[in-house]
Amino acid sequence: MDISPKSVIVVSALFSWALAGLIELQSTKWRRGEKSTFLPDWATVAFFSNGLGLLLFSQRGALPPVLAIYAANILILLAYSLLYLALENLRKERPSWLMAAIPPATIVILFPIIGFAEGAVRERVLIYTIASFAAFGIVSLSALYSLGPGRKRGPLLIVTAFGVLMAVQCLRAVRVSDQAKVDLFASAQHLVYHSVVAGVIACIAVAYLDMMRKSIAEHEDAEKGARLNPDDTLARQV
């Protein structure tokens, strides 16, 4: 049985949603005691957005271009921006909303200018590649800032995953620029690309869950230490 790129994209979309649910289950434990526990984790929204974007993209030709091309690419890049917010939240740092907005805003502004005709596929892939590199950069930088004692595996896995994704995305853009007629669902190269994307999605989820578990363990150790040494805790508060 032949496996088409479109089938891989649909499976990746469903996989992203499954990972979103898994992350939300884990984040409920991480956020316990906070007033905003009823809100989903940024990473949950990120994987849901990625899954929805992939699903819309897989229906290219069946749905209007404004959904299958425009909305799909915005949602996929928005997922990376939301992942950046999730990592900053995990670090208890204030994120840069401007940096988070740049990748999806690039698509929002430039895609309507380029247009959605089949003849503009190369231009759209180029714009998406540039915007995705910006997204990969801010997420990887946030992951590197998360490095610390006992916190290396997750951040380094995220950086490695995005490095692979950048390389594959660059090769895809070069390949598309050389083709006389571009069909994003009809070649073995696109099948490999979307298969790698599916693997990267899994790696990023595993890395984020690992970082969250480390954060939960540190919080529990701090609580245990506070119970064992209440005088030290009171002294720090004073």
Secondary structure as a PSIPRED ss2 file (coil, helix, strand):
# PSIPRED VFORMAT (PSIPRED V4.0)

   1 M C   1.000  0.000  0.000
   2 D C   1.000  0.000  0.000
   3 I C   1.000  0.000  0.000
   4 S C   1.000  0.000  0.000
   5 P H   0.000  1.000  0.000
   6 K H   0.000  1.000  0.000
   7 S H   0.000  1.000  0.000
   8 V H   0.000  1.000  0.000
   9 I H   0.000  1.000  0.000
  10 V H   0.000  1.000  0.000
  11 V H   0.000  1.000  0.000
  12 S H   0.000  1.000  0.000
  13 A H   0.000  1.000  0.000
  14 L H   0.000  1.000  0.000
  15 F H   0.000  1.000  0.000
  16 S H   0.000  1.000  0.000
  17 W H   0.000  1.000  0.000
  18 A H   0.000  1.000  0.000
  19 L H   0.000  1.000  0.000
  20 A H   0.000  1.000  0.000
  21 G H   0.000  1.000  0.000
  22 L H   0.000  1.000  0.000
  23 I H   0.000  1.000  0.000
  24 E H   0.000  1.000  0.000
  25 L H   0.000  1.000  0.000
  26 Q H   0.000  1.000  0.000
  27 S H   0.000  1.000  0.000
  28 T H   0.000  1.000  0.000
  29 K H   0.000  1.000  0.000
  30 W H   0.000  1.000  0.000
  31 R C   1.000  0.000  0.000
  32 R C   1.000  0.000  0.000
  33 G C   1.000  0.000  0.000
  34 E C   1.000  0.000  0.000
  35 K C   1.000  0.000  0.000
  36 S C   1.000  0.000  0.000
  37 T C   1.000  0.000  0.000
  38 F C   1.000  0.000  0.000
  39 L C   1.000  0.000  0.000
  40 P C   1.000  0.000  0.000
  41 D C   1.000  0.000  0.000
  42 W H   0.000  1.000  0.000
  43 A H   0.000  1.000  0.000
  44 T H   0.000  1.000  0.000
  45 V H   0.000  1.000  0.000
  46 A H   0.000  1.000  0.000
  47 F H   0.000  1.000  0.000
  48 F H   0.000  1.000  0.000
  49 S H   0.000  1.000  0.000
  50 N H   0.000  1.000  0.000
  51 G H   0.000  1.000  0.000
  52 L H   0.000  1.000  0.000
  53 G H   0.000  1.000  0.000
  54 L H   0.000  1.000  0.000
  55 L H   0.000  1.000  0.000
  56 L H   0.000  1.000  0.000
  57 F H   0.000  1.000  0.000
  58 S H   0.000  1.000  0.000
  59 Q C   1.000  0.000  0.000
  60 R E   0.000  0.000  1.000
  61 G C   1.000  0.000  0.000
  62 A C   1.000  0.000  0.000
  63 L E   0.000  0.000  1.000
  64 P C   1.000  0.000  0.000
  65 P H   0.000  1.000  0.000
  66 V H   0.000  1.000  0.000
  67 L H   0.000  1.000  0.000
  68 A H   0.000  1.000  0.000
  69 I H   0.000  1.000  0.000
  70 Y H   0.000  1.000  0.000
  71 A H   0.000  1.000  0.000
  72 A H   0.000  1.000  0.000
  73 N H   0.000  1.000  0.000
  74 I H   0.000  1.000  0.000
  75 L H   0.000  1.000  0.000
  76 I H   0.000  1.000  0.000
  77 L H   0.000  1.000  0.000
  78 L H   0.000  1.000  0.000
  79 A H   0.000  1.000  0.000
  80 Y H   0.000  1.000  0.000
  81 S H   0.000  1.000  0.000
  82 L H   0.000  1.000  0.000
  83 L H   0.000  1.000  0.000
  84 Y H   0.000  1.000  0.000
  85 L H   0.000  1.000  0.000
  86 A H   0.000  1.000  0.000
  87 L H   0.000  1.000  0.000
  88 E H   0.000  1.000  0.000
  89 N H   0.000  1.000  0.000
  90 L H   0.000  1.000  0.000
  91 R C   1.000  0.000  0.000
  92 K C   1.000  0.000  0.000
  93 E C   1.000  0.000  0.000
  94 R C   1.000  0.000  0.000
  95 P C   1.000  0.000  0.000
  96 S C   1.000  0.000  0.000
  97 W H   0.000  1.000  0.000
  98 L H   0.000  1.000  0.000
  99 M H   0.000  1.000  0.000
 100 A H   0.000  1.000  0.000
 101 A H   0.000  1.000  0.000
 102 I H   0.000  1.000  0.000
 103 P H   0.000  1.000  0.000
 104 P H   0.000  1.000  0.000
 105 A H   0.000  1.000  0.000
 106 T H   0.000  1.000  0.000
 107 I H   0.000  1.000  0.000
 108 V H   0.000  1.000  0.000
 109 I H   0.000  1.000  0.000
 110 L H   0.000  1.000  0.000
 111 F H   0.000  1.000  0.000
 112 P H   0.000  1.000  0.000
 113 I H   0.000  1.000  0.000
 114 I H   0.000  1.000  0.000
 115 G C   1.000  0.000  0.000
 116 F C   1.000  0.000  0.000
 117 A C   1.000  0.000  0.000
 118 E H   0.000  1.000  0.000
 119 G H   0.000  1.000  0.000
 120 A H   0.000  1.000  0.000
 121 V H   0.000  1.000  0.000
 122 R H   0.000  1.000  0.000
 123 E H   0.000  1.000  0.000
 124 R H   0.000  1.000  0.000
 125 V H   0.000  1.000  0.000
 126 L H   0.000  1.000  0.000
 127 I H   0.000  1.000  0.000
 128 Y H   0.000  1.000  0.000
 129 T H   0.000  1.000  0.000
 130 I H   0.000  1.000  0.000
 131 A H   0.000  1.000  0.000
 132 S H   0.000  1.000  0.000
 133 F H   0.000  1.000  0.000
 134 A H   0.000  1.000  0.000
 135 A H   0.000  1.000  0.000
 136 F H   0.000  1.000  0.000
 137 G H   0.000  1.000  0.000
 138 I H   0.000  1.000  0.000
 139 V H   0.000  1.000  0.000
 140 S H   0.000  1.000  0.000
 141 L H   0.000  1.000  0.000
 142 S H   0.000  1.000  0.000
 143 A H   0.000  1.000  0.000
 144 L H   0.000  1.000  0.000
 145 Y H   0.000  1.000  0.000
 146 S C   1.000  0.000  0.000
 147 L C   1.000  0.000  0.000
 148 G E   0.000  0.000  1.000
 149 P C   1.000  0.000  0.000
 150 G C   1.000  0.000  0.000
 151 R E   0.000  0.000  1.000
 152 K C   1.000  0.000  0.000
 153 R H   0.000  1.000  0.000
 154 G H   0.000  1.000  0.000
 155 P H   0.000  1.000  0.000
 156 L H   0.000  1.000  0.000
 157 L H   0.000  1.000  0.000
 158 I H   0.000  1.000  0.000
 159 V H   0.000  1.000  0.000
 160 T H   0.000  1.000  0.000
 161 A H   0.000  1.000  0.000
 162 F H   0.000  1.000  0.000
 163 G H   0.000  1.000  0.000
 164 V H   0.000  1.000  0.000
 165 L H   0.000  1.000  0.000
 166 M H   0.000  1.000  0.000
 167 A H   0.000  1.000  0.000
 168 V H   0.000  1.000  0.000
 169 Q H   0.000  1.000  0.000
 170 C H   0.000  1.000  0.000
 171 L H   0.000  1.000  0.000
 172 R H   0.000  1.000  0.000
 173 A H   0.000  1.000  0.000
 174 V H   0.000  1.000  0.000
 175 R H   0.000  1.000  0.000
 176 V H   0.000  1.000  0.000
 177 S H   0.000  1.000  0.000
 178 D H   0.000  1.000  0.000
 179 Q C   1.000  0.000  0.000
 180 A C   1.000  0.000  0.000
 181 K C   1.000  0.000  0.000
 182 V C   1.000  0.000  0.000
 183 D C   1.000  0.000  0.000
 184 L C   1.000  0.000  0.000
 185 F C   1.000  0.000  0.000
 186 A C   1.000  0.000  0.000
 187 S C   1.000  0.000  0.000
 188 A H   0.000  1.000  0.000
 189 Q H   0.000  1.000  0.000
 190 H H   0.000  1.000  0.000
 191 L H   0.000  1.000  0.000
 192 V H   0.000  1.000  0.000
 193 Y H   0.000  1.000  0.000
 194 H H   0.000  1.000  0.000
 195 S H   0.000  1.000  0.000
 196 V H   0.000  1.000  0.000
 197 V H   0.000  1.000  0.000
 198 A H   0.000  1.000  0.000
 199 G H   0.000  1.000  0.000
 200 V H   0.000  1.000  0.000
 201 I H   0.000  1.000  0.000
 202 A H   0.000  1.000  0.000
 203 C H   0.000  1.000  0.000
 204 I H   0.000  1.000  0.000
 205 A H   0.000  1.000  0.000
 206 V H   0.000  1.000  0.000
 207 A H   0.000  1.000  0.000
 208 Y H   0.000  1.000  0.000
 209 L H   0.000  1.000  0.000
 210 D H   0.000  1.000  0.000
 211 M H   0.000  1.000  0.000
 212 M H   0.000  1.000  0.000
 213 R H   0.000  1.000  0.000
 214 K H   0.000  1.000  0.000
 215 S H   0.000  1.000  0.000
 216 I H   0.000  1.000  0.000
 217 A H   0.000  1.000  0.000
 218 E H   0.000  1.000  0.000
 219 H H   0.000  1.000  0.000
 220 E H   0.000  1.000  0.000
 221 D H   0.000  1.000  0.000
 222 A H   0.000  1.000  0.000
 223 E H   0.000  1.000  0.000
 224 K H   0.000  1.000  0.000
 225 G H   0.000  1.000  0.000
 226 A H   0.000  1.000  0.000
 227 R H   0.000  1.000  0.000
 228 L H   0.000  1.000  0.000
 229 N C   1.000  0.000  0.000
 230 P H   0.000  1.000  0.000
 231 D H   0.000  1.000  0.000
 232 D H   0.000  1.000  0.000
 233 T H   0.000  1.000  0.000
 234 L H   0.000  1.000  0.000
 235 A H   0.000  1.000  0.000
 236 R H   0.000  1.000  0.000
 237 Q H   0.000  1.000  0.000
 238 V C   1.000  0.000  0.000
